[in-house]
Amino acid sequence: MSKAAKVLPDEGTGKRGPDGYLGYLLRQAANGYRHRVETSLRETGLTQPQFAALTMLDAYPEHSSADLARIALLTPQTMSTIMQNLENAALIRRHPHQEHGRKRRIELTDAGRQVLVRAKRLVYALETDLAEGFSEEEQRTVRRWLVAAGGRSLEGGAAKP
């Protein structure tokens, strides 16, 4: 290393800490959280995207795979693969929709509900840990900011008044 080269900062210091750029810190936090979720979910056999798919399916039944992809922040192609894998694992069941020819009804199986309950317990424990040290009002502020930041990202610009 030459004399001019700076030492890379540890996580939480320099540009990886309070003086860092918001976008970078948001990405750093998201990557760290995703890693913790993936590690926690290993015992269930689910990946984080599969957990997201099952969670959204449970919360919004009767919606299409494309709808679930949108709210789970996945591409329709990725969601299609996830749904096929979940169906192969007998965690979901798909049936032809009575009113829409190509659309298929998707539902959790009993096994899917059981694994989702276990997975939620693990992930919600991480949520509790993540919020530790923040008051309820601070948590609401962070949630509002994240929603606003996500909305600006989806719109490709500044938030609308």
DSSP file (Angstrom, degrees, kcal/mol; ACC not computed):
  #  RESIDUE AA STRUCTURE BP1 BP2  ACC     N-H-->O    O-->H-N    N-H-->O    O-->H-N    TCO  KAPPA ALPHA  PHI   PSI    X-CA   Y-CA   Z-CA
    1    1 A M              0   0    0      0, 0.0     2,-0.0     0, 0.0     0, 0.0   0.000 360.0 360.0 360.0 132.0    0.0    0.0    0.0
    2    2 A S    >   -     0   0    0      1,-0.1     3,-0.9     4,-0.1     0, 0.0  -0.323 360.0-108.9 -77.2 164.5    1.4    3.4   -1.0
    3    3 A K  T 3  S+     0   0    0      1,-0.2    -1,-0.1    -2,-0.0     0, 0.0   0.804 117.9  56.6 -61.7 -28.8    1.6    6.3    1.5
    4    4 A A  T 3  S+     0   0    0      2,-0.1    -1,-0.2     0, 0.0     2,-0.2   0.705  84.7  98.6 -78.3 -19.9   -1.2    8.1   -0.3
    5    5 A A    <   -     0   0    0     -3,-0.9     2,-0.2     1,-0.1     3,-0.0  -0.491  69.9-135.3 -74.1 135.1   -3.7    5.2    0.1
    6    6 A K        -     0   0    0     -2,-0.2     2,-0.3     1,-0.1    -2,-0.1  -0.588  22.1-107.7 -86.3 150.6   -6.1    5.6    2.9
    7    7 A V        -     0   0    0     -2,-0.2    -1,-0.1     1,-0.1     0, 0.0  -0.593  40.2-109.8 -73.9 135.5   -7.0    2.7    5.2
    8    8 A L        -     0   0    0     -2,-0.3     2,-0.1     1,-0.1    -1,-0.1  -0.463  37.5-115.1 -68.2 137.1  -10.5    1.4    4.5
    9    9 A P        -     0   0    0      0, 0.0     3,-0.1     0, 0.0    -1,-0.1  -0.402  22.4-118.0 -75.2 148.6  -12.8    2.2    7.4
   10   10 A D    >   -     0   0    0      1,-0.2     3,-2.1    -2,-0.1     6,-0.2  -0.392  50.8 -75.1 -72.5 160.7  -14.4   -0.4    9.5
   11   11 A E  T 3  S+     0   0    0      1,-0.3    -1,-0.2    -2,-0.1     6,-0.1  -0.362 123.8  26.2 -57.2 133.7  -18.2   -0.7    9.5
   12   12 A G  T 3  S+     0   0    0      4,-1.5     2,-0.3     1,-0.3    -1,-0.3   0.415 108.5  89.1  91.9  -1.6  -19.7    2.2   11.4
   13   13 A T  S X  S-     0   0    0     -3,-2.1     3,-2.3     4,-0.2    -1,-0.3  -0.855  85.4  -9.8-125.8 162.9  -16.7    4.5   10.9
   14   14 A G  G > >S-     0   0    0     -2,-0.3     3,-1.8     1,-0.3     5,-0.8  -0.210 133.5 -12.4  54.2-137.7  -15.8    7.1    8.3
   15   15 A K  G 3 5S+     0   0    0      1,-0.3     6,-0.4     4,-0.1    -1,-0.3   0.552 138.9  61.5 -72.2  -6.3  -18.1    7.0    5.2
   16   16 A R  G < 5S+     0   0    0     -3,-2.3    -4,-1.5    -6,-0.2    -1,-0.3   0.273 109.1  48.5 -96.7   7.8  -19.4    3.7    6.6
   17   17 A G  T X 5S-     0   0    0     -3,-1.8     3,-2.6    -5,-0.3    -4,-0.2  -0.342 120.1 -45.5-126.5-154.4  -20.6    5.5    9.7
   18   18 A P  T 3 5S+     0   0    0      0, 0.0    -3,-0.1     0, 0.0    -5,-0.1   0.696 131.9  55.2 -57.6 -21.0  -22.6    8.6   10.7
   19   19 A D  T 3 <S+     0   0    0     -5,-0.8    -4,-0.1     2,-0.1     3,-0.1   0.403  89.8 108.8 -91.1   3.3  -20.6   10.7    8.2
   20   20 A G  S <  S-     0   0    0     -3,-2.6     2,-0.3    -6,-0.3    -4,-0.1  -0.175  81.1 -87.3 -77.6 170.5  -21.5    8.5    5.3
   21   21 A Y     >  -     0   0    0     -6,-0.4     4,-2.7     1,-0.1     5,-0.2  -0.577  34.2-127.4 -76.6 138.0  -23.8    9.1    2.4
   22   22 A L  H  > S+     0   0    0     -2,-0.3     4,-2.7     1,-0.2     5,-0.2   0.896 107.3  51.7 -55.1 -45.3  -27.5    8.2    3.1
   23   23 A G  H  > S+     0   0    0      1,-0.2     4,-2.1     2,-0.2    -1,-0.2   0.905 112.1  45.8 -61.1 -41.9  -27.8    6.0    0.0
   24   24 A Y  H  > S+     0   0    0      2,-0.2     4,-2.9     1,-0.2    -1,-0.2   0.927 113.4  49.1 -66.0 -44.3  -24.7    4.0    0.9
   25   25 A L  H  X S+     0   0    0     -4,-2.7     4,-2.6     1,-0.2    -2,-0.2   0.871 109.9  52.2 -64.4 -36.3  -25.7    3.6    4.5
   26   26 A L  H  X S+     0   0    0     -4,-2.7     4,-2.6    -5,-0.2    -1,-0.2   0.927 112.1  45.5 -64.3 -44.2  -29.2    2.5    3.4
   27   27 A R  H  X S+     0   0    0     -4,-2.1     4,-2.7    -5,-0.2     5,-0.2   0.909 112.3  51.4 -64.7 -42.2  -27.6   -0.1    1.2
   28   28 A Q  H  X S+     0   0    0     -4,-2.9     4,-2.2     2,-0.2    -2,-0.2   0.922 112.9  45.6 -60.5 -44.6  -25.2   -1.2    3.9
   29   29 A A  H  X S+     0   0    0     -4,-2.6     4,-2.7     2,-0.2     5,-0.2   0.917 113.2  49.4 -65.7 -43.5  -28.0   -1.6    6.4
   30   30 A A  H  X S+     0   0    0     -4,-2.6     4,-2.7     2,-0.2    -2,-0.2   0.912 112.3  47.8 -63.0 -43.0  -30.2   -3.5    3.9
   31   31 A N  H  X S+     0   0    0     -4,-2.7     4,-2.1     2,-0.2    -1,-0.2   0.911 113.4  47.8 -64.8 -42.0  -27.4   -5.9    3.0
   32   32 A G  H  X S+     0   0    0     -4,-2.2     4,-1.9    -5,-0.2    -2,-0.2   0.912 114.0  46.8 -64.3 -42.7  -26.6   -6.5    6.6
   33   33 A Y  H  X S+     0   0    0     -4,-2.7     4,-2.7     2,-0.2    -2,-0.2   0.917 110.4  52.1 -66.8 -43.0  -30.2   -7.1    7.5
   34   34 A R  H  X S+     0   0    0     -4,-2.7     4,-3.0     1,-0.2     5,-0.2   0.913 108.4  51.6 -60.1 -41.6  -30.8   -9.4    4.5
   35   35 A H  H  X S+     0   0    0     -4,-2.1     4,-2.4     1,-0.2    -1,-0.2   0.922 110.4  48.4 -61.1 -43.6  -27.8  -11.5    5.6
   36   36 A R  H  X S+     0   0    0     -4,-1.9     4,-2.4     2,-0.2    -2,-0.2   0.902 112.6  48.7 -63.4 -40.8  -29.2  -11.8    9.1
   37   37 A V  H  X S+     0   0    0     -4,-2.7     4,-2.6     2,-0.2    -2,-0.2   0.949 111.4  49.0 -64.2 -48.2  -32.6  -12.8    7.7
   38   38 A E  H  X S+     0   0    0     -4,-3.0     4,-0.9     1,-0.2    -2,-0.2   0.911 112.4  48.8 -57.9 -43.6  -31.0  -15.4    5.4
   39   39 A T  H >< S+     0   0    0     -4,-2.4     3,-0.6    -5,-0.2     4,-0.4   0.925 113.3  46.7 -63.0 -45.0  -29.0  -16.9    8.3
   40   40 A S  H >< S+     0   0    0     -4,-2.4     3,-0.7     1,-0.2    -2,-0.2   0.864 110.4  53.2 -64.5 -36.8  -32.0  -17.0   10.6
   41   41 A L  H >X>S+     0   0    0     -4,-2.6     3,-2.1     1,-0.2     5,-1.0   0.639  82.4  90.3 -76.8 -13.6  -34.2  -18.6    7.9
   42   42 A R  G X<5S+     0   0    0     -4,-0.9     3,-0.9    -3,-0.6    -1,-0.2   0.870  81.5  57.9 -51.1 -40.6  -31.8  -21.5    7.2
   43   43 A E  G <45S+     0   0    0     -3,-0.7    -1,-0.3    -4,-0.4    -2,-0.1   0.715 106.9  49.0 -66.7 -18.0  -33.4  -23.7    9.8
   44   44 A T  G <45S-     0   0    0     -3,-2.1    -1,-0.3     2,-0.2    -2,-0.2   0.633 108.3-123.6 -91.5 -16.0  -36.8  -23.3    7.9
   45   45 A G  T <<5S+     0   0    0     -4,-1.0     2,-0.3    -3,-0.9    -3,-0.2   0.500  71.2 124.5  83.4   4.0  -35.3  -24.2    4.5
   46   46 A L      < -     0   0    0     -5,-1.0    -1,-0.3    69,-0.1     2,-0.2  -0.687  53.8-140.5 -96.6 150.4  -36.6  -20.9    3.1
   47   47 A T     >  -     0   0    0     -2,-0.3     4,-2.5    -3,-0.1     5,-0.2  -0.585  34.2-104.0 -92.8 167.9  -34.7  -18.1    1.4
   48   48 A Q  H  > S+     0   0    0      1,-0.2     4,-2.6    -2,-0.2     5,-0.2   0.919 122.8  49.7 -61.2 -44.0  -35.5  -14.5    2.1
   49   49 A P  H  > S+     0   0    0      0, 0.0     4,-2.4     0, 0.0    -1,-0.2   0.882 111.2  49.8 -63.6 -35.4  -37.3  -14.1   -1.3
   50   50 A Q  H  > S+     0   0    0      2,-0.2     4,-2.7     1,-0.2     5,-0.2   0.907 110.7  50.0 -66.6 -40.4  -39.3  -17.2   -0.6
   51   51 A F  H  X S+     0   0    0     -4,-2.5     4,-2.7     2,-0.2     5,-0.2   0.929 110.9  49.4 -60.8 -45.5  -40.2  -15.8    2.9
   52   52 A A  H  X S+     0   0    0     -4,-2.6     4,-2.5     1,-0.2     5,-0.2   0.914 111.6  49.3 -60.3 -43.1  -41.3  -12.6    1.3
   53   53 A A  H  X S+     0   0    0     -4,-2.4     4,-2.5     2,-0.2    -2,-0.2   0.931 113.5  44.9 -62.9 -46.6  -43.4  -14.4   -1.3
   54   54 A L  H  X S+     0   0    0     -4,-2.7     4,-2.4     2,-0.2    -2,-0.2   0.894 113.2  51.4 -65.3 -39.6  -45.1  -16.5    1.4
   55   55 A T  H  X S+     0   0    0     -4,-2.7     4,-2.1    -5,-0.2    -2,-0.2   0.925 113.2  44.1 -62.9 -45.0  -45.6  -13.5    3.7
   56   56 A M  H  X S+     0   0    0     -4,-2.5     4,-2.7     2,-0.2    -2,-0.2   0.886 112.6  52.0 -68.9 -38.3  -47.2  -11.5    0.9
   57   57 A L  H  < S+     0   0    0     -4,-2.5    -2,-0.2    -5,-0.2    -1,-0.2   0.908 111.5  47.6 -62.5 -41.9  -49.4  -14.5   -0.2
   58   58 A D  H  < S+     0   0    0     -4,-2.4    -2,-0.2     1,-0.2    -1,-0.2   0.894 117.5  41.9 -65.2 -40.5  -50.6  -14.9    3.3
   59   59 A A  H  < S+     0   0    0     -4,-2.1    -2,-0.2     1,-0.2    -1,-0.2   0.814 127.5  29.9 -76.6 -31.5  -51.3  -11.1    3.7
   60   60 A Y  S >< S-     0   0    0     -4,-2.7     3,-1.0    -5,-0.2    -1,-0.2  -0.563  80.0-179.1-130.9  67.3  -52.9  -10.7    0.2
   61   61 A P  T 3   +     0   0    0      0, 0.0    46,-0.1     0, 0.0     3,-0.1  -0.194  63.8  35.7 -65.3 161.3  -54.5  -14.0   -0.8
   62   62 A E  T 3  S+     0   0    0     44,-0.8     2,-0.2     1,-0.3    45,-0.1   0.484  88.0 123.7  75.9   3.7  -56.2  -14.4   -4.2
   63   63 A H    <   -     0   0    0     -3,-1.0    43,-0.3    43,-0.2    -1,-0.3  -0.620  63.7-105.6 -94.6 158.6  -53.7  -12.2   -6.0
   64   64 A S     >  -     0   0    0     -2,-0.2     4,-2.4    -3,-0.1     5,-0.2  -0.246  27.8-108.2 -76.2 166.2  -51.7  -13.2   -9.0
   65   65 A S  H  > S+     0   0    0      1,-0.2     4,-2.3     2,-0.2     5,-0.1   0.873 121.9  53.5 -59.7 -39.1  -48.0  -14.1   -9.0
   66   66 A A  H  > S+     0   0    0      2,-0.2     4,-1.9     1,-0.2    -1,-0.2   0.900 108.4  49.2 -65.1 -40.9  -47.3  -10.9  -10.8
   67   67 A D  H  > S+     0   0    0      1,-0.2     4,-1.9     2,-0.2    -2,-0.2   0.932 112.2  48.1 -62.1 -45.9  -49.2   -8.9   -8.2
   68   68 A L  H  X S+     0   0    0     -4,-2.4     4,-1.9     1,-0.2    -2,-0.2   0.874 108.0  55.6 -63.9 -37.1  -47.2  -10.6   -5.4
   69   69 A A  H  <>S+     0   0    0     -4,-2.3     5,-2.9     1,-0.2     4,-0.5   0.921 106.1  52.0 -59.6 -44.3  -43.9  -10.0   -7.2
   70   70 A R  H ><5S+     0   0    0     -4,-1.9     3,-0.8     1,-0.2    -2,-0.2   0.930 114.6  39.7 -60.2 -47.9  -44.7   -6.2   -7.3
   71   71 A I  H 3<5S+     0   0    0     -4,-1.9    -1,-0.2     1,-0.2    -2,-0.2   0.718 114.6  52.9 -80.3 -18.1  -45.3   -5.9   -3.6
   72   72 A A  T 3<5S-     0   0    0     -4,-1.9    -1,-0.2    -5,-0.2    -2,-0.2   0.406 113.1-119.0 -90.9   1.6  -42.5   -8.3   -2.6
   73   73 A L  T < 5S+     0   0    0     -3,-0.8     2,-0.3    -4,-0.5    -3,-0.2   0.881  72.4 124.5  62.5  42.0  -40.1   -6.2   -4.7
   74   74 A L      < -     0   0    0     -5,-2.9    -1,-0.2    -6,-0.2    -2,-0.1  -0.861  66.2-103.4-124.2 160.1  -39.2   -9.1   -7.0
   75   75 A T     >  -     0   0    0     -2,-0.3     4,-2.7     1,-0.1     5,-0.2  -0.513  32.1-116.7 -77.6 154.1  -39.4   -9.4  -10.8
   76   76 A P  H  > S+     0   0    0      0, 0.0     4,-2.3     0, 0.0     5,-0.1   0.873 117.4  53.7 -57.0 -36.4  -42.3  -11.5  -12.2
   77   77 A Q  H  > S+     0   0    0      2,-0.2     4,-1.9     1,-0.2     5,-0.1   0.919 109.7  46.5 -65.2 -43.5  -39.8  -14.0  -13.6
   78   78 A T  H  > S+     0   0    0      1,-0.2     4,-2.6     2,-0.2    -1,-0.2   0.921 112.5  50.2 -63.8 -43.6  -38.2  -14.4  -10.2
   79   79 A M  H  X S+     0   0    0     -4,-2.7     4,-3.0     1,-0.2    -2,-0.2   0.884 107.2  54.8 -63.6 -37.3  -41.6  -14.8   -8.5
   80   80 A S  H  X S+     0   0    0     -4,-2.3     4,-2.1    -5,-0.2    -1,-0.2   0.924 110.5  45.3 -60.7 -44.5  -42.6  -17.4  -11.1
   81   81 A T  H  X S+     0   0    0     -4,-1.9     4,-2.4     2,-0.2    -2,-0.2   0.914 113.3  50.3 -64.5 -43.5  -39.5  -19.5  -10.2
   82   82 A I  H  X S+     0   0    0     -4,-2.6     4,-2.8     1,-0.2     5,-0.2   0.926 110.2  50.0 -60.4 -45.3  -40.1  -19.0   -6.5
   83   83 A M  H  X S+     0   0    0     -4,-3.0     4,-2.4     1,-0.2    -1,-0.2   0.894 109.7  50.9 -62.6 -39.7  -43.7  -20.1   -6.8
   84   84 A Q  H  X S+     0   0    0     -4,-2.1     4,-2.5    -5,-0.2    -1,-0.2   0.925 112.3  46.6 -63.1 -43.2  -42.6  -23.2   -8.8
   85   85 A N  H  X S+     0   0    0     -4,-2.4     4,-1.6     2,-0.2    -2,-0.2   0.890 112.9  49.1 -65.7 -39.7  -40.1  -24.1   -6.1
   86   86 A L  H  <>S+     0   0    0     -4,-2.8     5,-2.9     2,-0.2     6,-0.9   0.868 111.9  49.2 -67.3 -35.9  -42.7  -23.5   -3.3
   87   87 A E  H ><5S+     0   0    0     -4,-2.4     3,-1.7    -5,-0.2    -2,-0.2   0.918 109.1  52.0 -68.1 -43.1  -45.2  -25.6   -5.1
   88   88 A N  H 3<5S+     0   0    0     -4,-2.5    -2,-0.2     1,-0.3    -1,-0.2   0.831 109.4  50.6 -60.6 -32.1  -42.6  -28.4   -5.6
   89   89 A A  T 3<5S-     0   0    0     -4,-1.6    -1,-0.3    -5,-0.2    -2,-0.2   0.392 115.6-119.5 -86.1   3.0  -41.9  -28.2   -1.8
   90   90 A A  T < 5S+     0   0    0     -3,-1.7    22,-0.4     2,-0.2    21,-0.3   0.793  81.3 120.6  62.9  30.8  -45.7  -28.5   -1.2
   91   91 A L  S   <S+     0   0    0     -5,-2.9    18,-2.1    20,-0.2     2,-0.3   0.664  76.0  25.9 -94.9 -20.6  -45.8  -25.1    0.6
   92   92 A I  E     -A  108   0A   0     -6,-0.9     2,-0.4    16,-0.3    16,-0.2  -0.909  66.5-149.7-133.7 165.4  -48.3  -23.6   -1.9
   93   93 A R  E     -A  107   0A   0     14,-2.6    14,-2.5    -2,-0.3     2,-0.4  -0.996   9.6-155.2-133.5 139.5  -51.0  -24.9   -4.2
   94   94 A R  E     +A  106   0A   0     -2,-0.4    12,-0.2    12,-0.2    -2,-0.0  -0.958  13.4 178.3-119.5 137.2  -52.1  -23.3   -7.5
   95   95 A H  E     -A  105   0A   0     10,-2.5    10,-2.8    -2,-0.4     2,-0.1  -0.937  39.2 -92.1-130.3 152.1  -55.5  -23.8   -9.1
   96   96 A P  E     -A  104   0A   0      0, 0.0     2,-0.3     0, 0.0     8,-0.2  -0.407  47.1-114.1 -60.4 140.4  -57.1  -22.4  -12.2
   97   97 A H        -     0   0    0      6,-2.0     6,-0.1     3,-0.5    -3,-0.0  -0.602  15.8-138.1 -77.4 137.0  -58.9  -19.1  -11.5
   98   98 A Q  S    S+     0   0    0     -2,-0.3    -1,-0.1     1,-0.2     3,-0.1   0.799  98.5  28.7 -67.7 -29.6  -62.7  -19.5  -12.0
   99   99 A E  S    S+     0   0    0      1,-0.2     2,-0.6     4,-0.0    -1,-0.2   0.734 115.6  56.5-104.4 -27.2  -63.0  -16.1  -13.8
  100  100 A H        -     0   0    0      1,-0.2    -3,-0.5     3,-0.1    -1,-0.2  -0.934  68.1-150.6-116.1 119.5  -59.7  -15.4  -15.4
  101  101 A G  S    S+     0   0    0     -2,-0.6    -4,-0.2     1,-0.2    -1,-0.2   0.890  93.0  27.5 -55.8 -51.8  -58.4  -18.0  -17.9
  102  102 A R  S    S+     0   0    0     -6,-0.1    -1,-0.2     2,-0.1     2,-0.1   0.732 101.1  95.4 -87.8 -22.7  -54.6  -17.6  -17.5
  103  103 A K        -     0   0    0     -6,-0.1    -6,-2.0    -7,-0.1     2,-0.4  -0.418  62.0-153.8 -70.8 142.5  -54.6  -16.4  -14.0
  104  104 A R  E     -A   96   0A   0     -8,-0.2     2,-0.3    -2,-0.1   -39,-0.2  -0.957  13.5-126.0-120.9 137.4  -54.1  -19.0  -11.3
  105  105 A R  E     -A   95   0A   0    -10,-2.8   -10,-2.5    -2,-0.4     2,-0.4  -0.605  27.0-159.7 -74.8 137.1  -55.2  -18.9   -7.7
  106  106 A I  E     +A   94   0A   0    -43,-0.3   -44,-0.8    -2,-0.3     2,-0.3  -0.971  14.8 171.2-121.8 134.5  -52.4  -19.4   -5.2
  107  107 A E  E     -A   93   0A   0    -14,-2.5   -14,-2.6    -2,-0.4     2,-0.2  -0.991  34.2-108.6-142.4 151.9  -52.8  -20.6   -1.7
  108  108 A L  E     -A   92   0A   0     -2,-0.3   -16,-0.3   -16,-0.2     2,-0.1  -0.530  31.1-138.2 -72.6 141.7  -50.7  -21.7    1.2
  109  109 A T     >  -     0   0    0    -18,-2.1     4,-2.4    -2,-0.2     5,-0.2  -0.426  32.4 -99.6 -85.4 172.9  -50.9  -25.4    2.1
  110  110 A D  H  > S+     0   0    0      1,-0.2     4,-2.2     2,-0.2     5,-0.1   0.911 128.9  50.5 -59.7 -41.1  -51.0  -26.4    5.8
  111  111 A A  H  > S+     0   0    0    -21,-0.3     4,-2.3     1,-0.2    -1,-0.2   0.888 108.8  52.2 -63.3 -38.8  -47.3  -27.2    5.5
  112  112 A G  H  > S+     0   0    0    -22,-0.4     4,-2.1     1,-0.2    -2,-0.2   0.895 109.2  49.1 -63.8 -41.2  -46.7  -23.7    4.0
  113  113 A R  H  X S+     0   0    0     -4,-2.4     4,-2.3     2,-0.2    -2,-0.2   0.905 110.8  51.0 -63.9 -41.6  -48.6  -22.1    6.9
  114  114 A Q  H  X S+     0   0    0     -4,-2.2     4,-1.9     1,-0.2    -2,-0.2   0.927 112.3  44.3 -63.9 -45.7  -46.5  -24.0    9.5
  115  115 A V  H  X S+     0   0    0     -4,-2.3     4,-2.6     1,-0.2    -1,-0.2   0.868 112.4  53.8 -68.7 -34.0  -43.2  -23.1    8.0
  116  116 A L  H  X S+     0   0    0     -4,-2.1     4,-3.0    -5,-0.2     5,-0.2   0.901 106.1  52.3 -66.3 -40.1  -44.3  -19.4    7.6
  117  117 A V  H  X S+     0   0    0     -4,-2.3     4,-1.9     2,-0.2    -2,-0.2   0.936 112.9  45.0 -59.8 -46.4  -45.3  -19.3   11.3
  118  118 A R  H  X S+     0   0    0     -4,-1.9     4,-1.7     1,-0.2    -2,-0.2   0.924 114.6  48.5 -62.6 -44.8  -41.8  -20.5   12.2
  119  119 A A  H  X S+     0   0    0     -4,-2.6     4,-2.7     1,-0.2     5,-0.2   0.904 109.5  51.8 -65.1 -42.0  -40.1  -18.2    9.8
  120  120 A K  H  X S+     0   0    0     -4,-3.0     4,-3.2     1,-0.2     5,-0.3   0.901 106.3  54.8 -61.7 -40.3  -42.1  -15.1   11.0
  121  121 A R  H  X S+     0   0    0     -4,-1.9     4,-1.3    -5,-0.2    -1,-0.2   0.922 112.1  44.2 -58.5 -44.0  -41.1  -15.9   14.6
  122  122 A L  H  X S+     0   0    0     -4,-1.7     4,-1.2     2,-0.2    -2,-0.2   0.922 117.2  43.5 -67.0 -45.5  -37.4  -15.8   13.6
  123  123 A V  H  X S+     0   0    0     -4,-2.7     4,-2.0     1,-0.2    -2,-0.2   0.885 110.7  54.4 -71.5 -38.2  -37.6  -12.7   11.4
  124  124 A Y  H  X S+     0   0    0     -4,-3.2     4,-2.3     1,-0.2    -1,-0.2   0.818 103.0  58.0 -66.5 -28.3  -39.8  -10.8   13.9
  125  125 A A  H  X S+     0   0    0     -4,-1.3     4,-2.1    -5,-0.3    -1,-0.2   0.885 106.2  49.1 -64.6 -37.6  -37.1  -11.5   16.5
  126  126 A L  H  X S+     0   0    0     -4,-1.2     4,-2.8     2,-0.2    -2,-0.2   0.888 108.2  53.7 -66.6 -38.4  -34.7   -9.7   14.2
  127  127 A E  H  X S+     0   0    0     -4,-2.0     4,-1.9     2,-0.2    -2,-0.2   0.920 108.5  49.3 -60.6 -43.9  -37.1   -6.8   13.8
  128  128 A T  H  X S+     0   0    0     -4,-2.3     4,-0.6     1,-0.2    -1,-0.2   0.921 112.8  47.2 -62.0 -43.7  -37.3   -6.5   17.6
  129  129 A D  H >< S+     0   0    0     -4,-2.1     3,-0.8     1,-0.2    -2,-0.2   0.892 109.7  54.1 -63.5 -40.6  -33.5   -6.5   17.8
  130  130 A L  H 3< S+     0   0    0     -4,-2.8    -1,-0.2     1,-0.2    -2,-0.2   0.857 110.2  46.5 -61.8 -36.7  -33.3   -4.0   15.0
  131  131 A A  H >< S+     0   0    0     -4,-1.9     3,-2.1    -5,-0.2    -1,-0.2   0.517  83.0 127.3 -85.6  -6.2  -35.6   -1.5   16.8
  132  132 A E  T << S+     0   0    0     -3,-0.8     3,-0.1    -4,-0.6    -3,-0.1  -0.251  73.5  21.0 -57.0 135.0  -33.8   -1.9   20.2
  133  133 A G  T 3  S+     0   0    0      1,-0.3     2,-0.4     0, 0.0    -1,-0.3   0.366 101.2 106.5  89.7  -4.9  -32.8    1.4   21.6
  134  134 A F    <   -     0   0    0     -3,-2.1    -1,-0.3     4,-0.0    -3,-0.0  -0.893  66.9-129.3-107.9 136.5  -35.4    3.4   19.6
  135  135 A S     >  -     0   0    0     -2,-0.4     4,-2.5     1,-0.1     5,-0.2  -0.278  32.2-103.5 -70.8 167.0  -38.5    4.9   21.1
  136  136 A E  H  > S+     0   0    0      1,-0.2     4,-2.3     2,-0.2     5,-0.2   0.905 124.7  50.7 -58.6 -41.0  -41.9    4.2   19.5
  137  137 A E  H  > S+     0   0    0      2,-0.2     4,-2.3     1,-0.2    -1,-0.2   0.901 109.2  49.9 -66.0 -40.5  -41.8    7.7   18.0
  138  138 A E  H  > S+     0   0    0      2,-0.2     4,-2.5     1,-0.2    -1,-0.2   0.900 110.2  51.2 -64.2 -39.8  -38.3    7.2   16.6
  139  139 A Q  H  X S+     0   0    0     -4,-2.5     4,-2.7     2,-0.2    -2,-0.2   0.915 109.6  49.6 -62.9 -42.3  -39.4    4.0   15.1
  140  140 A R  H  X S+     0   0    0     -4,-2.3     4,-2.7     2,-0.2    -2,-0.2   0.904 110.5  51.0 -62.2 -40.2  -42.4    5.7   13.4
  141  141 A T  H  X S+     0   0    0     -4,-2.3     4,-2.5     2,-0.2    -2,-0.2   0.931 111.1  47.1 -63.0 -45.7  -40.1    8.4   12.1
  142  142 A V  H  X S+     0   0    0     -4,-2.5     4,-2.8     2,-0.2    -2,-0.2   0.924 112.7  50.0 -61.7 -44.5  -37.7    5.9   10.6
  143  143 A R  H  X S+     0   0    0     -4,-2.7     4,-2.5     2,-0.2    -2,-0.2   0.920 111.1  48.6 -61.0 -44.5  -40.6    4.0    9.1
  144  144 A R  H  X S+     0   0    0     -4,-2.7     4,-2.6     1,-0.2    -1,-0.2   0.925 112.8  48.5 -61.2 -43.5  -42.1    7.2    7.6
  145  145 A W  H  X S+     0   0    0     -4,-2.5     4,-3.1     1,-0.2     5,-0.2   0.922 111.2  49.5 -63.1 -44.1  -38.6    8.1    6.2
  146  146 A L  H  X S+     0   0    0     -4,-2.8     4,-2.7     2,-0.2    -1,-0.2   0.901 111.7  48.8 -62.9 -40.9  -38.1    4.7    4.7
  147  147 A V  H  X S+     0   0    0     -4,-2.5     4,-2.4     2,-0.2    -1,-0.2   0.936 114.5  45.5 -63.1 -45.7  -41.6    4.8    3.0
  148  148 A A  H  X S+     0   0    0     -4,-2.6     4,-2.3     2,-0.2    -2,-0.2   0.922 113.9  48.6 -64.3 -43.8  -40.9    8.2    1.6
  149  149 A A  H  X S+     0   0    0     -4,-3.1     4,-2.0     1,-0.2    -2,-0.2   0.911 112.2  49.1 -63.8 -41.7  -37.4    7.2    0.5
  150  150 A G  H  X S+     0   0    0     -4,-2.7     4,-2.2    -5,-0.2    -1,-0.2   0.892 110.1  51.5 -63.5 -40.0  -38.8    4.1   -1.2
  151  151 A G  H  X S+     0   0    0     -4,-2.4     4,-2.0     1,-0.2    -2,-0.2   0.899 109.4  49.5 -63.9 -41.2  -41.5    6.1   -2.9
  152  152 A R  H  X>S+     0   0    0     -4,-2.3     5,-1.6     1,-0.2     4,-1.4   0.882 109.9  52.3 -65.2 -36.9  -38.9    8.6   -4.3
  153  153 A S  H  <5S+     0   0    0     -4,-2.0    -2,-0.2     1,-0.2    -1,-0.2   0.915 110.8  46.6 -64.8 -42.3  -36.9    5.6   -5.6
  154  154 A L  H  <5S+     0   0    0     -4,-2.2    -1,-0.2     1,-0.2    -2,-0.2   0.840 114.4  47.4 -68.9 -33.0  -39.8    4.1   -7.4
  155  155 A E  H  <5S-     0   0    0     -4,-2.0    -1,-0.2     2,-0.2    -2,-0.2   0.694 107.0-128.4 -80.5 -18.7  -40.8    7.5   -8.9
  156  156 A G  T  <5S+     0   0    0     -4,-1.4     2,-0.3     1,-0.3    -3,-0.2   0.692  76.9  33.5  80.5  18.3  -37.2    8.2   -9.9
  157  157 A G  S   <S-     0   0    0     -5,-1.6    -1,-0.3    -6,-0.2    -2,-0.2  -0.846 100.7 -19.3-168.8-154.0  -37.1   11.6   -8.3
  158  158 A A  S    S-     0   0    0     -2,-0.3    -1,-0.1     1,-0.1     2,-0.1  -0.321  70.0 -95.8 -73.2 153.9  -38.2   13.8   -5.5
  159  159 A A        -     0   0    0      1,-0.1    -1,-0.1     2,-0.1   -11,-0.0  -0.365  39.2-115.7 -66.8 146.2  -41.2   13.0   -3.4
  160  160 A K              0   0    0      1,-0.1    -1,-0.1    -3,-0.1    -8,-0.0  -0.623 360.0 360.0 -82.8 143.8  -44.5   14.7   -4.4
  161  161 A P              0   0    0      0, 0.0    -1,-0.1     0, 0.0    -2,-0.1   0.513 360.0 360.0 -64.2 360.0  -45.9   17.1   -1.8
